Amino acid sequence: MPRRSADFEGLLRAFSAAQVRYVVVGGVSAALQGVPAVTYDLDLVLDQDEDNLDRAHAVLVELEACFREHSPRRLEPLRADLESRGAMLLMTSLGPLDILGELATRWRYPELVARARTVAVADELELQILDLQGLIEVKEKVGREKDRAVLPLYRRVLREREGGG
Amino acid sequence: MAESHTDTNQAPASTSHDREGQDGVDVSLIRWVLSLTIGERLALLQRQADSLTRLRDAASER
């Protein structure tokens, strides 16, 4: 039975161990940078390099990934699905995982890497995460009510990190 | 008899106005999370997500 909340470290290690290149976005990226908000899924944007997508797809197979929205039918992501610019909302053996092709700002992997910070989470686990300013710009662009609602929190964390108090 | 909070070991109770900025954000919570290492923040997020999931499931079973 799949986990109802993501095993964040487990998922990240699965991709990193397979040498998949990705940038962490969304709630996990925010939390790692100090935003005190909970999220239940992991959001990643993959490098669209062919070999990288091959490795990523292999990880998804290993994690028994399937599309959440088709539950209880089991529809597994194809290798070609990873080339999409849209969002793949998946359930895996380690919980919910979203693979995003691009963000609302039209940023794909290269643009995100330029805006990413590299952080060491644990032994042999180094992550590229979209920086807080980038996360704020994405939420501003998306403009949904739930995104606008957390912007004061994100902005305050950014000010605290920058020493503005 | 203590005449001020400095005469005791107790700090004055903070009001919600003290804890929150003008934007209503709890700055004390932000500062606490920022005091954690990256690994500690990930572990905290995991515990929170797991705990809330359990609580939500327990509530829905009633």
Backbone of each chain as ProteinMPNN parsed JSONL, in Angstrom:
{"seq_chain_A": "MPRRSADFEGLLRAFSAAQVRYVVVGGVSAALQGVPAVTYDLDLVLDQDEDNLDRAHAVLVELEACFREHSPRRLEPLRADLESRGAMLLMTSLGPLDILGELATRWRYPELVARARTVAVADELELQILDLQGLIEVKEKVGREKDRAVLPLYRRVLREREGGG", "coords_chain_A": {"N_chain_A": [[0.858, -1.195, 0.0], [0.652, 2.183, -0.931], [2.447, 4.938, 0.562], [0.79, 7.574, 2.349], [1.752, 10.06, 2.777], [4.624, 11.619, 1.433], [7.76, 9.895, 1.447], [10.187, 11.751, 1.817], [13.061, 11.895, 1.908], [13.653, 9.321, 1.093], [12.647, 9.242, -1.54], [14.203, 11.246, -2.757], [16.77, 10.179, -2.458], [16.508, 7.91, -4.035], [16.374, 8.919, -6.651], [18.757, 10.378, -6.773], [20.683, 8.395, -6.297], [20.513, 7.01, -8.643], [21.671, 8.749, -10.273], [20.173, 10.736, -11.467], [19.478, 13.889, -12.775], [18.038, 16.701, -11.313], [15.882, 19.362, -10.145], [14.721, 20.41, -7.065], [11.565, 21.637, -6.331], [8.753, 23.597, -5.195], [6.937, 22.763, -2.156], [8.773, 21.281, -0.571], [11.273, 22.347, -1.24], [10.828, 24.911, -0.279], [10.471, 24.413, 2.468], [12.976, 23.442, 3.189], [14.389, 25.732, 3.091], [13.525, 27.132, 5.183], [10.833, 27.828, 5.392], [8.032, 27.551, 7.352], [5.962, 25.462, 6.712], [3.767, 22.804, 5.866], [4.024, 20.116, 3.552], [2.79, 17.484, 1.458], [3.713, 16.156, -0.694], [6.37, 15.509, -3.069], [7.978, 17.677, -5.267], [9.48, 17.734, -8.368], [11.661, 18.921, -10.985], [12.887, 17.727, -13.952], [16.042, 17.33, -15.653], [15.937, 17.51, -19.095], [17.543, 16.022, -20.735], [18.174, 13.198, -22.782], [19.369, 10.768, -21.837], [19.215, 11.255, -19.147], [16.466, 11.301, -18.725], [15.91, 8.658, -19.338], [17.138, 7.366, -17.184], [15.642, 8.442, -15.105], [13.101, 7.456, -15.701], [13.515, 4.755, -15.253], [13.856, 4.774, -12.502], [11.295, 5.513, -11.728], [9.881, 3.26, -12.506], [10.987, 1.378, -10.787], [10.029, 2.433, -8.415], [7.411, 1.833, -8.678], [5.614, 3.629, -9.849], [2.546, 5.333, -10.545], [-0.132, 7.088, -12.184], [-1.845, 9.352, -10.145], [-4.364, 10.42, -10.536], [-5.893, 8.577, -11.877], [-6.492, 6.603, -10.198], [-8.723, 4.068, -8.876], [-7.656, 2.675, -10.992], [-4.692, 1.477, -12.483], [-2.361, 3.294, -13.992], [0.555, 3.525, -15.594], [3.401, 5.713, -15.878], [4.743, 6.49, -19.059], [7.913, 6.388, -20.747], [7.97, 8.415, -22.65], [6.22, 10.226, -21.548], [7.659, 11.718, -19.785], [8.764, 13.747, -21.203], [6.995, 15.695, -21.399], [5.664, 19.034, -21.023], [3.923, 19.408, -19.076], [2.414, 18.578, -15.874], [3.106, 15.678, -14.066], [1.296, 13.837, -12.002], [1.975, 11.705, -9.615], [1.726, 8.552, -7.868], [3.776, 6.75, -5.76], [5.667, 3.93, -4.454], [6.869, 5.113, -2.371], [5.291, 7.193, -1.751], [3.471, 10.27, -2.658], [4.464, 11.923, -5.625], [5.405, 14.538, -7.728], [6.192, 15.183, -11.0], [7.346, 17.79, -12.779], [7.154, 19.497, -15.858], [7.6, 22.128, -16.646], [7.565, 25.248, -14.897], [5.137, 27.707, -13.752], [6.269, 30.063, -14.465], [7.43, 29.55, -16.815], [9.863, 28.405, -16.557], [12.199, 25.918, -17.119], [14.34, 23.075, -16.628], [17.056, 24.149, -17.163], [16.729, 26.928, -16.623], [15.964, 26.788, -13.993], [18.143, 25.65, -12.702], [19.88, 27.773, -12.855], [18.786, 29.358, -10.955], [18.997, 27.98, -8.647], [19.922, 26.674, -5.424], [22.544, 24.832, -3.964], [22.311, 22.329, -1.65], [23.367, 20.459, 1.197], [21.939, 17.682, 2.454], [22.157, 15.314, 3.923], [24.402, 12.584, 4.635], [26.072, 12.009, 1.681], [23.981, 13.054, 0.151], [23.179, 15.485, -1.795], [21.473, 18.315, -2.835], [19.849, 20.152, -5.458], [18.015, 22.976, -5.137], [15.25, 25.074, -5.865], [15.679, 28.5, -5.365], [14.505, 30.697, -2.717], [13.561, 33.197, -3.576], [12.976, 32.579, -6.209], [10.937, 30.686, -5.814], [8.998, 32.364, -4.776], [8.501, 34.032, -6.974], [7.373, 32.185, -8.709], [5.011, 31.499, -7.362], [3.749, 33.97, -7.373], [3.3, 34.234, -10.079], [1.641, 32.062, -10.656], [-0.648, 32.647, -9.158], [-2.934, 31.594, -7.92], [-5.462, 31.414, -5.357], [-4.615, 29.97, -3.115], [-1.9, 30.056, -3.407], [-1.306, 32.779, -3.322], [-2.021, 33.193, -0.721], [0.033, 32.234, 0.889], [2.172, 33.796, 0.312], [2.957, 36.073, 1.966], [4.204, 34.715, 4.081], [6.348, 33.374, 2.822], [7.771, 35.587, 1.873], [8.47, 36.828, 4.216], [10.157, 34.974, 5.378], [12.221, 35.081, 3.546], [13.152, 37.664, 4.015], [14.035, 37.379, 6.658], [16.093, 35.544, 6.282], [17.806, 37.067, 4.815], [18.573, 38.811, 6.641], [17.075, 40.944, 7.227], [15.152, 41.024, 9.148]], "CA_chain_A": [[0.0, 0.0, 0.0], [1.537, 3.358, -1.0], [2.415, 5.882, 1.663], [-0.122, 8.678, 2.1], [2.608, 11.239, 2.656], [5.849, 11.194, 0.765], [9.032, 9.661, 2.13], [10.957, 12.733, 1.054], [14.464, 11.502, 1.752], [13.699, 8.096, 0.302], [12.464, 9.578, -2.952], [15.362, 12.004, -3.221], [17.905, 9.252, -2.567], [16.275, 7.006, -5.171], [16.762, 9.609, -7.883], [20.175, 10.733, -6.715], [21.491, 7.18, -6.428], [20.488, 6.651, -10.059], [22.342, 9.857, -10.963], [19.207, 11.561, -12.185], [19.634, 15.32, -12.487], [16.735, 17.322, -11.072], [15.82, 20.478, -9.202], [13.583, 20.314, -6.143], [10.764, 22.857, -6.296], [7.56, 23.406, -4.37], [6.929, 22.835, -0.701], [9.995, 20.743, 0.05], [12.298, 23.372, -1.413], [10.515, 25.997, 0.648], [10.715, 23.969, 3.845], [14.421, 23.33, 3.418], [14.931, 27.084, 3.206], [13.038, 27.743, 6.409], [9.404, 28.146, 5.412], [7.363, 26.62, 8.268], [4.695, 24.995, 6.137], [3.797, 21.367, 5.581], [3.603, 19.623, 2.248], [2.652, 16.038, 1.502], [4.296, 15.531, -1.867], [7.66, 16.013, -3.53], [7.894, 18.229, -6.615], [10.786, 17.766, -9.043], [11.757, 19.219, -12.407], [14.004, 16.911, -14.439], [16.819, 17.697, -16.841], [15.304, 16.826, -20.212], [18.533, 15.22, -21.47], [17.599, 11.876, -23.067], [19.886, 9.758, -20.912], [18.688, 11.565, -17.817], [15.073, 10.85, -18.671], [15.95, 7.185, -19.286], [17.43, 6.973, -15.793], [14.488, 8.83, -14.279], [12.008, 6.515, -15.941], [13.871, 3.506, -14.571], [13.553, 4.972, -11.076], [9.837, 5.488, -11.567], [9.47, 1.852, -12.601], [11.406, 0.765, -9.526], [9.142, 2.957, -7.367], [6.035, 1.409, -8.991], [4.854, 4.869, -10.011], [1.372, 5.368, -11.414], [-0.807, 8.379, -12.115], [-2.787, 9.41, -9.018], [-5.721, 10.822, -10.925], [-6.614, 7.459, -12.458], [-6.746, 5.617, -9.152], [-7.912, 2.896, -8.551], [-6.987, 2.079, -12.148], [-3.254, 1.682, -12.415], [-1.821, 3.764, -15.261], [1.963, 3.822, -15.321], [3.954, 6.715, -16.797], [5.638, 6.02, -20.104], [9.145, 7.163, -20.919], [7.643, 9.614, -23.433], [5.488, 11.174, -20.701], [8.613, 12.567, -19.071], [9.147, 14.854, -22.073], [5.892, 16.651, -21.402], [5.821, 20.283, -20.269], [2.896, 19.456, -18.046], [2.697, 17.986, -14.568], [2.757, 14.273, -13.873], [0.979, 13.656, -10.588], [2.199, 10.285, -9.46], [1.82, 7.9, -6.567], [4.831, 5.755, -5.793], [5.758, 3.126, -3.237], [7.356, 6.015, -1.324], [4.344, 8.278, -1.58], [3.154, 11.128, -3.788], [5.588, 12.559, -6.321], [5.004, 15.284, -8.914], [7.255, 15.514, -11.953], [6.862, 18.951, -13.517], [7.939, 19.792, -17.049], [7.999, 23.508, -16.48], [6.771, 25.952, -13.891], [4.261, 28.755, -14.287], [7.136, 31.119, -14.985], [8.035, 28.98, -18.037], [11.206, 27.911, -16.249], [12.462, 24.485, -17.2], [15.524, 22.709, -15.844], [18.197, 25.082, -17.249], [16.412, 28.17, -15.92], [15.894, 26.505, -12.561], [19.511, 25.464, -12.21], [20.454, 29.119, -12.699], [18.169, 29.969, -9.775], [18.992, 26.962, -7.601], [20.956, 26.587, -4.417], [22.943, 23.461, -3.683], [22.324, 22.114, -0.203], [23.696, 19.104, 1.645], [20.898, 17.284, 3.393], [22.671, 14.251, 4.776], [25.553, 11.942, 4.012], [25.956, 11.646, 0.264], [22.75, 13.544, -0.469], [23.279, 16.901, -2.092], [20.306, 18.641, -3.654], [19.662, 21.463, -6.065], [16.657, 23.402, -4.796], [14.931, 26.41, -6.352], [15.836, 29.409, -4.239], [13.256, 31.234, -2.167], [13.086, 34.252, -4.471], [12.375, 31.885, -7.347], [9.654, 30.116, -5.382], [8.058, 33.488, -4.653], [8.118, 34.458, -8.324], [6.468, 31.168, -9.263], [3.689, 31.649, -6.708], [3.149, 35.212, -7.878], [2.872, 33.991, -11.45], [0.508, 31.131, -10.647], [-1.731, 33.535, -8.773], [-4.11, 30.974, -7.306], [-5.706, 31.935, -4.02], [-3.807, 29.27, -2.113], [-0.513, 30.499, -3.56], [-1.233, 34.152, -2.808], [-2.201, 33.176, 0.732], [1.29, 31.937, 1.596], [3.247, 34.712, -0.095], [3.523, 36.824, 3.102], [5.085, 33.824, 4.839], [7.567, 33.191, 2.04], [8.511, 36.86, 1.812], [9.027, 37.1, 5.539], [11.292, 34.073, 5.545], [13.303, 35.624, 2.734], [13.713, 38.815, 4.729], [14.775, 36.871, 7.814], [17.326, 34.915, 5.785], [18.696, 38.116, 4.332], [18.982, 39.602, 7.802], [16.279, 42.152, 7.302], [14.313, 40.976, 10.333]], "C_chain_A": [[0.89, 1.241, 0.0], [1.386, 4.235, 0.233], [1.477, 7.033, 1.305], [0.593, 10.022, 2.155], [3.948, 10.731, 2.128], [6.963, 10.888, 1.761], [10.032, 10.525, 1.382], [12.397, 12.27, 0.832], [14.583, 10.247, 0.899], [13.579, 8.366, -1.185], [13.697, 10.297, -3.504], [16.569, 11.09, -3.399], [17.738, 8.319, -3.76], [16.716, 7.663, -6.474], [18.254, 9.926, -7.891], [21.068, 9.514, -6.895], [21.557, 6.725, -7.875], [21.111, 7.734, -10.929], [21.395, 10.611, -11.889], [19.439, 13.016, -11.783], [18.253, 15.966, -12.394], [16.914, 18.538, -10.18], [14.566, 20.275, -8.346], [12.869, 21.659, -6.122], [9.623, 22.635, -5.3], [7.823, 23.424, -2.875], [8.184, 22.301, -0.019], [11.127, 21.742, -0.075], [12.078, 24.509, -0.422], [10.853, 25.614, 2.081], [12.205, 23.892, 4.145], [15.064, 24.702, 3.582], [14.292, 27.855, 4.363], [11.566, 28.088, 6.448], [8.685, 27.117, 6.288], [5.981, 26.217, 7.756], [4.85, 23.542, 5.732], [3.416, 21.115, 4.13], [3.59, 18.103, 2.31], [3.274, 15.344, 0.302], [5.626, 16.193, -2.22], [7.512, 16.464, -4.973], [9.298, 18.335, -7.211], [10.627, 18.237, -10.477], [13.026, 18.531, -12.901], [14.753, 17.606, -15.562], [16.272, 16.851, -17.991], [16.293, 16.081, -21.113], [18.026, 13.79, -21.606], [18.073, 10.807, -22.073], [19.345, 9.982, -19.499], [17.246, 11.091, -17.675], [14.997, 9.318, -18.643], [16.178, 6.725, -17.845], [16.237, 7.286, -14.89], [13.34, 7.85, -14.456], [12.274, 5.186, -15.241], [13.583, 3.607, -13.073], [12.048, 4.895, -10.841], [9.296, 4.065, -11.65], [9.792, 1.14, -11.287], [10.486, 1.168, -8.377], [7.674, 2.609, -7.612], [5.115, 2.62, -9.175], [3.65, 4.674, -10.915], [0.7, 6.716, -11.221], [-1.868, 8.342, -11.023], [-4.222, 9.603, -9.498], [-6.531, 9.675, -11.497], [-6.918, 6.363, -11.446], [-8.252, 5.332, -9.071], [-7.323, 2.191, -9.764], [-5.512, 2.408, -12.063], [-2.72, 2.026, -13.801], [-0.395, 4.226, -15.007], [2.505, 4.836, -16.322], [4.892, 6.064, -17.8], [6.879, 6.902, -20.148], [8.834, 8.466, -21.653], [6.917, 10.661, -22.593], [6.43, 12.148, -20.008], [9.051, 13.765, -19.908], [8.068, 15.938, -22.107], [6.234, 17.915, -20.615], [4.829, 20.371, -19.116], [3.355, 18.81, -16.753], [2.234, 16.542, -14.539], [2.546, 14.076, -12.385], [0.969, 12.166, -10.305], [2.053, 9.833, -8.015], [2.877, 6.823, -6.723], [4.793, 4.929, -4.514], [6.273, 3.955, -2.066], [6.481, 7.263, -1.212], [4.204, 9.161, -2.799], [4.354, 11.902, -4.326], [5.047, 13.272, -7.551], [6.238, 15.577, -9.752], [6.71, 16.626, -12.842], [7.768, 19.231, -14.707], [8.475, 21.216, -17.024], [7.095, 24.152, -15.455], [5.956, 27.059, -14.55], [5.049, 29.903, -14.906], [7.788, 30.717, -16.303], [9.473, 28.516, -17.797], [11.248, 26.398, -16.371], [13.794, 24.248, -16.498], [16.67, 23.725, -15.966], [17.942, 26.388, -16.496], [16.395, 27.955, -14.415], [17.284, 26.305, -11.966], [20.166, 26.817, -11.969], [19.931, 29.815, -11.451], [18.209, 29.028, -8.572], [20.147, 27.164, -6.626], [21.29, 25.117, -4.242], [23.035, 23.3, -2.178], [22.653, 20.659, 0.097], [22.691, 18.737, 2.726], [21.436, 16.29, 4.41], [23.894, 13.669, 4.08], [25.228, 11.569, 2.575], [24.605, 12.021, -0.329], [22.835, 15.055, -0.588], [22.176, 17.233, -3.091], [20.461, 20.012, -4.298], [18.206, 21.838, -5.793], [16.443, 24.826, -5.321], [14.977, 27.373, -5.181], [14.506, 30.084, -3.887], [12.696, 32.355, -3.051], [12.404, 33.635, -5.692], [11.027, 31.284, -6.992], [8.591, 31.209, -5.277], [7.584, 33.924, -6.032], [7.153, 33.455, -8.959], [5.074, 31.332, -8.664], [2.99, 32.924, -7.177], [2.589, 34.991, -9.283], [1.637, 33.084, -11.491], [-0.758, 31.862, -10.242], [-2.964, 32.888, -8.19], [-4.258, 31.496, -5.882], [-4.798, 31.268, -2.988], [-2.331, 29.667, -2.219], [-0.341, 31.902, -3.014], [-1.299, 34.158, -1.284], [-0.886, 32.951, 1.475], [2.413, 32.9, 1.244], [3.791, 35.549, 1.065], [4.497, 35.992, 3.911], [6.417, 33.651, 4.108], [8.419, 34.462, 2.052], [9.156, 37.173, 3.153], [10.237, 36.219, 5.799], [12.486, 34.601, 4.746], [13.957, 36.806, 3.434], [14.52, 38.361, 5.934], [16.099, 36.275, 7.376], [18.328, 35.964, 5.345], [19.085, 39.074, 5.436], [18.187, 40.861, 7.979], [15.383, 42.191, 8.517], [12.851, 41.296, 10.092]], "O_chain_A": [[1.789, 1.352, 0.834], [0.33, 4.267, 0.864], [1.367, 7.428, 0.145], [0.087, 11.015, 1.632], [4.34, 9.585, 2.348], [7.087, 11.549, 2.793], [10.652, 10.074, 0.42], [12.887, 12.259, -0.298], [15.498, 10.122, 0.085], [14.312, 7.796, -1.993], [14.17, 9.981, -4.596], [17.305, 11.213, -4.378], [18.716, 7.975, -4.423], [17.361, 7.025, -7.305], [18.926, 9.756, -8.908], [22.096, 9.59, -7.57], [22.546, 6.121, -8.293], [21.087, 7.654, -12.157], [21.788, 11.064, -12.964], [19.579, 13.331, -10.602], [17.413, 15.8, -13.279], [17.954, 18.721, -9.547], [13.485, 19.999, -8.867], [13.497, 22.699, -5.92], [9.554, 21.595, -4.645], [8.792, 24.015, -2.397], [8.603, 22.831, 1.01], [11.867, 21.962, 0.884], [13.021, 25.005, 0.193], [11.451, 26.399, 2.818], [12.639, 24.242, 5.243], [16.153, 24.821, 4.145], [14.487, 29.062, 4.507], [11.09, 28.601, 7.461], [8.729, 25.924, 5.989], [4.96, 26.604, 8.326], [5.921, 23.107, 5.312], [2.585, 21.823, 3.56], [4.298, 17.503, 3.119], [3.364, 14.117, 0.259], [5.955, 17.277, -1.738], [6.985, 15.73, -5.808], [10.188, 18.951, -6.624], [9.602, 17.993, -11.114], [14.105, 18.724, -12.341], [14.173, 18.376, -16.328], [16.158, 15.631, -17.875], [15.898, 15.561, -22.156], [17.501, 13.229, -20.645], [17.269, 10.042, -21.541], [19.06, 9.037, -18.763], [16.856, 10.549, -16.641], [14.116, 8.751, -17.997], [15.504, 5.82, -17.352], [15.875, 6.491, -14.023], [12.686, 7.46, -13.489], [11.357, 4.568, -14.7], [13.125, 2.647, -12.454], [11.589, 4.285, -9.874], [8.356, 3.712, -10.939], [8.971, 0.396, -10.751], [10.197, 0.37, -7.485], [6.797, 3.03, -6.858], [3.976, 2.622, -8.708], [3.711, 3.954, -11.912], [0.93, 7.402, -10.225], [-2.689, 7.425, -10.972], [-5.163, 9.032, -8.947], [-7.753, 9.786, -11.597], [-7.515, 5.338, -11.775], [-9.028, 6.28, -9.187], [-6.577, 1.223, -9.614], [-5.131, 3.493, -11.622], [-2.635, 1.164, -14.676], [-0.166, 5.201, -14.291], [2.114, 4.822, -17.489], [5.714, 5.215, -17.456], [6.879, 8.024, -19.643], [9.383, 9.513, -21.307], [6.99, 11.853, -22.891], [6.043, 13.271, -19.684], [9.649, 14.701, -19.378], [8.223, 16.966, -22.766], [7.004, 17.867, -19.656], [4.887, 21.284, -18.292], [4.54, 18.533, -16.567], [1.113, 16.226, -14.938], [3.491, 14.139, -11.6], [0.051, 11.454, -10.713], [2.228, 10.609, -7.076], [2.874, 6.074, -7.7], [3.997, 5.189, -3.611], [6.135, 3.558, -0.909], [6.897, 8.27, -0.638], [4.748, 8.852, -3.859], [5.147, 12.457, -3.566], [4.309, 12.677, -8.335], [7.211, 16.152, -9.263], [5.735, 16.43, -13.568], [8.993, 19.207, -14.587], [9.638, 21.471, -17.337], [5.998, 23.667, -15.179], [6.075, 27.31, -15.749], [4.544, 30.622, -15.768], [8.606, 31.459, -16.846], [10.21, 28.263, -18.75], [10.424, 25.692, -15.79], [14.313, 25.149, -15.839], [17.214, 24.13, -14.938], [18.829, 26.897, -15.811], [16.769, 28.845, -13.652], [17.557, 26.747, -10.85], [20.913, 26.994, -11.007], [20.554, 30.749, -10.946], [17.519, 29.265, -7.581], [21.185, 27.736, -6.956], [20.417, 24.257, -4.359], [23.752, 24.044, -1.509], [22.274, 19.751, -0.643], [22.603, 19.388, 3.767], [21.194, 16.418, 5.61], [24.359, 14.194, 3.068], [24.233, 10.898, 2.299], [24.136, 11.343, -1.243], [22.6, 15.795, 0.367], [21.976, 16.516, -4.071], [21.114, 20.904, -3.758], [17.285, 21.113, -6.17], [17.333, 25.671, -5.233], [14.394, 27.111, -4.129], [13.538, 30.044, -4.646], [11.484, 32.443, -3.246], [11.37, 34.126, -6.146], [10.081, 31.362, -7.777], [7.433, 31.002, -5.642], [6.393, 34.16, -6.234], [6.223, 33.844, -9.667], [4.076, 31.306, -9.384], [1.772, 32.94, -7.354], [1.524, 35.507, -9.623], [0.709, 33.317, -12.266], [-1.802, 31.727, -10.879], [-3.965, 33.573, -7.981], [-3.292, 31.964, -5.279], [-4.276, 31.931, -2.092], [-1.6, 29.618, -1.23], [0.638, 32.194, -2.328], [-0.709, 35.02, -0.633], [-0.722, 33.442, 2.591], [3.497, 32.824, 1.823], [5.006, 35.726, 1.145], [5.511, 36.508, 4.38], [7.483, 33.77, 4.711], [9.637, 34.406, 2.22], [10.258, 37.719, 3.212], [11.227, 36.669, 6.376], [13.622, 34.568, 5.219], [15.182, 36.929, 3.44], [15.588, 38.911, 6.202], [17.12, 36.48, 8.033], [19.538, 35.783, 5.478], [19.828, 40.03, 5.212], [18.546, 41.74, 8.762], [14.897, 43.257, 8.895], [12.054, 41.284, 11.03]]}, "seq_chain_B": "MAESHTDTNQAPASTSHDREGQDGVDVSLIRWVLSLTIGERLALLQRQADSLTRLRDAASER", "coords_chain_B": {"N_chain_B": [[8.916, 40.615, 46.766], [8.433, 40.417, 43.364], [9.04, 43.125, 41.241], [9.327, 43.619, 38.666], [9.716, 41.965, 35.525], [12.377, 41.383, 35.363], [13.17, 40.685, 37.845], [12.576, 38.108, 38.261], [12.76, 34.71, 37.018], [11.232, 34.585, 34.858], [10.267, 35.428, 31.643], [8.441, 38.131, 30.177], [5.124, 37.39, 29.17], [4.565, 37.002, 25.774], [2.653, 38.899, 23.503], [0.284, 38.256, 20.874], [0.725, 40.19, 19.063], [3.364, 40.84, 19.455], [4.637, 38.505, 18.598], [3.967, 38.285, 15.954], [4.592, 39.718, 12.747], [3.691, 42.739, 10.981], [2.485, 41.648, 8.853], [1.161, 39.495, 9.841], [2.545, 37.171, 10.169], [4.108, 34.575, 11.997], [6.941, 35.288, 13.369], [8.65, 34.15, 15.218], [8.409, 31.438, 14.854], [9.45, 31.124, 12.308], [12.094, 31.881, 12.79], [12.87, 29.857, 14.482], [12.764, 27.566, 12.803], [14.705, 28.331, 10.972], [16.921, 28.071, 12.571], [17.529, 25.45, 12.513], [19.385, 22.715, 11.014], [19.769, 21.886, 7.508], [19.236, 19.166, 7.148], [17.824, 18.632, 9.509], [15.584, 20.181, 9.068], [14.409, 18.799, 6.947], [13.826, 16.378, 8.174], [12.02, 17.272, 10.097], [9.918, 18.205, 8.465], [9.142, 15.751, 7.387], [8.249, 14.36, 9.68], [6.127, 16.016, 10.426], [4.397, 15.847, 8.196], [3.825, 13.098, 8.228], [2.632, 12.833, 10.763], [0.386, 14.529, 10.593], [-0.978, 13.262, 8.557], [-1.629, 10.849, 9.816], [-3.292, 11.797, 11.864], [-5.329, 12.942, 10.381], [-6.37, 10.697, 9.081], [-7.214, 9.242, 11.32], [-9.198, 10.924, 12.276], [-11.03, 10.794, 10.228], [-11.981, 8.277, 10.461], [-13.846, 8.2, 12.443]], "CA_chain_B": [[7.912, 40.558, 45.708], [9.027, 40.867, 42.107], [8.39, 44.331, 40.754], [9.406, 43.612, 37.209], [10.066, 40.639, 35.029], [13.802, 41.133, 35.533], [13.378, 40.178, 39.191], [12.237, 36.682, 38.274], [13.31, 33.977, 35.875], [10.219, 34.497, 33.825], [10.154, 36.503, 30.663], [7.037, 38.529, 30.052], [4.391, 36.671, 28.134], [4.477, 37.804, 24.557], [1.332, 38.982, 22.896], [0.314, 37.846, 19.467], [1.261, 41.311, 18.295], [4.814, 40.756, 19.537], [5.131, 37.353, 17.861], [3.665, 38.398, 14.549], [4.87, 40.975, 12.102], [2.486, 43.413, 10.519], [1.842, 40.782, 7.862], [0.503, 38.411, 10.541], [3.383, 35.978, 10.155], [4.769, 34.26, 13.261], [8.379, 35.38, 13.13], [9.368, 33.255, 16.132], [8.421, 30.114, 14.241], [10.412, 31.186, 11.199], [13.457, 31.908, 13.33], [13.175, 28.525, 15.014], [13.065, 26.677, 11.682], [15.994, 28.754, 10.397], [18.008, 27.645, 13.452], [17.772, 24.034, 12.249], [20.177, 22.397, 9.829], [18.961, 21.451, 6.363], [18.785, 17.801, 7.443], [16.81, 18.704, 10.56], [14.347, 20.705, 8.47], [13.785, 17.729, 6.161], [13.269, 15.423, 9.137], [10.85, 17.932, 10.683], [8.864, 18.163, 7.456], [8.681, 14.364, 7.297], [7.457, 14.045, 10.878], [4.881, 16.783, 10.379], [3.525, 15.277, 7.174], [3.368, 11.788, 8.695], [1.728, 13.024, 11.907], [-0.872, 15.099, 10.133], [-1.664, 12.215, 7.809], [-2.221, 9.909, 10.792], [-4.39, 12.476, 12.544], [-6.415, 13.093, 9.412], [-6.964, 9.367, 8.886], [-7.925, 8.875, 12.548], [-10.405, 11.74, 12.352], [-11.985, 10.378, 9.214], [-12.52, 6.969, 10.806], [-14.891, 8.336, 13.474]], "C_chain_B": [[8.529, 41.156, 44.448], [8.276, 42.093, 41.616], [8.445, 44.42, 39.242], [9.841, 42.227, 36.769], [11.539, 40.361, 35.22], [14.108, 40.58, 36.916], [13.073, 38.695, 39.295], [12.931, 36.01, 37.093], [12.341, 33.922, 34.716], [10.284, 35.712, 32.915], [8.701, 36.894, 30.567], [6.382, 37.735, 28.947], [4.277, 37.57, 26.918], [3.049, 37.801, 24.07], [1.435, 38.526, 21.462], [0.898, 38.96, 18.618], [2.78, 41.282, 18.303], [5.348, 39.654, 18.644], [4.968, 37.535, 16.362], [4.13, 39.741, 14.013], [3.565, 41.599, 11.643], [1.753, 42.58, 9.475], [1.178, 39.576, 8.52], [1.315, 37.14, 10.614], [4.074, 35.802, 11.509], [6.274, 34.212, 13.038], [9.15, 34.407, 14.009], [9.46, 31.851, 15.543], [9.416, 30.062, 13.092], [11.824, 31.1, 11.743], [13.843, 30.556, 13.912], [13.537, 27.569, 13.885], [14.418, 27.033, 11.073], [17.17, 28.346, 11.282], [18.37, 26.175, 13.243], [18.699, 23.856, 11.051], [19.229, 21.967, 8.71], [18.395, 20.057, 6.639], [17.692, 17.778, 8.496], [15.499, 19.229, 10.002], [13.646, 19.621, 7.664], [13.132, 16.71, 7.092], [12.002, 15.985, 9.783], [9.676, 17.872, 9.722], [8.281, 16.761, 7.36], [7.793, 14.007, 8.485], [6.112, 14.761, 10.851], [3.905, 16.163, 9.385], [2.961, 13.931, 7.643], [2.357, 11.935, 9.833], [0.377, 13.539, 11.464], [-1.671, 14.085, 9.327], [-2.335, 11.233, 8.757], [-3.43, 10.545, 11.474], [-5.596, 12.609, 11.62], [-7.127, 11.762, 9.199], [-7.773, 8.954, 10.12], [-9.23, 9.65, 12.651], [-11.445, 11.245, 11.362], [-12.603, 9.036, 9.534], [-13.67, 7.046, 11.773], [-16.297, 8.371, 12.851]], "O_chain_B": [[9.075, 42.259, 44.47], [7.046, 42.11, 41.575], [7.712, 45.188, 38.619], [10.286, 41.419, 37.583], [11.933, 39.195, 35.238], [15.2, 40.058, 37.14], [13.302, 38.095, 40.345], [13.595, 36.66, 36.286], [12.611, 33.277, 33.703], [10.346, 36.856, 33.364], [7.818, 36.082, 30.844], [6.995, 37.441, 27.921], [3.936, 38.747, 27.025], [2.328, 36.813, 24.213], [2.527, 38.422, 20.903], [1.497, 38.704, 17.573], [3.423, 41.641, 17.317], [6.384, 39.823, 18.001], [5.752, 36.993, 15.582], [4.079, 40.759, 14.702], [2.482, 41.065, 11.881], [0.561, 42.772, 9.237], [0.673, 38.706, 7.811], [0.813, 36.119, 11.083], [4.563, 36.769, 12.093], [6.81, 33.206, 12.572], [10.19, 33.893, 13.598], [10.465, 31.161, 15.713], [10.136, 29.077, 12.924], [12.653, 30.346, 11.232], [15.004, 30.154, 13.844], [14.517, 26.833, 13.994], [15.188, 26.148, 10.7], [18.302, 28.278, 10.803], [19.397, 25.71, 13.736], [18.79, 24.727, 10.186], [18.046, 21.717, 8.939], [17.217, 19.799, 6.392], [16.743, 17.0, 8.396], [14.425, 18.784, 10.407], [12.419, 19.527, 7.692], [12.025, 16.238, 6.833], [11.03, 15.259, 9.991], [8.562, 17.528, 10.117], [7.065, 16.598, 7.262], [6.72, 13.427, 8.318], [5.085, 14.185, 11.209], [2.729, 15.976, 9.694], [1.772, 13.657, 7.479], [1.342, 11.239, 9.859], [-0.66, 13.044, 11.906], [-2.9, 14.053, 9.404], [-3.476, 10.828, 8.533], [-4.467, 9.903, 11.639], [-6.738, 12.412, 12.035], [-8.356, 11.715, 9.144], [-8.863, 8.395, 10.001], [-10.252, 9.101, 13.064], [-12.64, 11.285, 11.656], [-13.629, 8.673, 8.959], [-14.409, 6.074, 11.929], [-17.289, 8.481, 13.572]]}, "name": "protein", "num_of_chains": 2, "seq": "MPRRSADFEGLLRAFSAAQVRYVVVGGVSAALQGVPAVTYDLDLVLDQDEDNLDRAHAVLVELEACFREHSPRRLEPLRADLESRGAMLLMTSLGPLDILGELATRWRYPELVARARTVAVADELELQILDLQGLIEVKEKVGREKDRAVLPLYRRVLREREGGGMAESHTDTNQAPASTSHDREGQDGVDVSLIRWVLSLTIGERLALLQRQADSLTRLRDAASER"}
